[in-house]
């Protein structure tokens, strides 16, 4: 179920109409699905990453940072260096 929520959130974000109000609504719906996914599987780091991205899109910078930090904490200590660098780059870009 968690993966379905994650996939739905991705689809909502990628298929949102061009109108700004429709994009914001799609982001809010995606956020709700991702929050459920995180509650169901708190160790699923990808849901934290996407939730951080959605929070940033919605203007919630503190939440975006918190979710990306949570995702970083869930990465394995080795074997995920490229993903760790990507997340750290995202965090540096959020002000």
Secondary structure by P-SEA (a helix, b strand, c coil): caaaaaaaaaaaaaaccccaaaaaaaaaaaaaaaaaaaaacccaaaaaaaaaaaaaaacaaaaaaaaaaaaaaacccccaaaaaaaaaaaaaacc
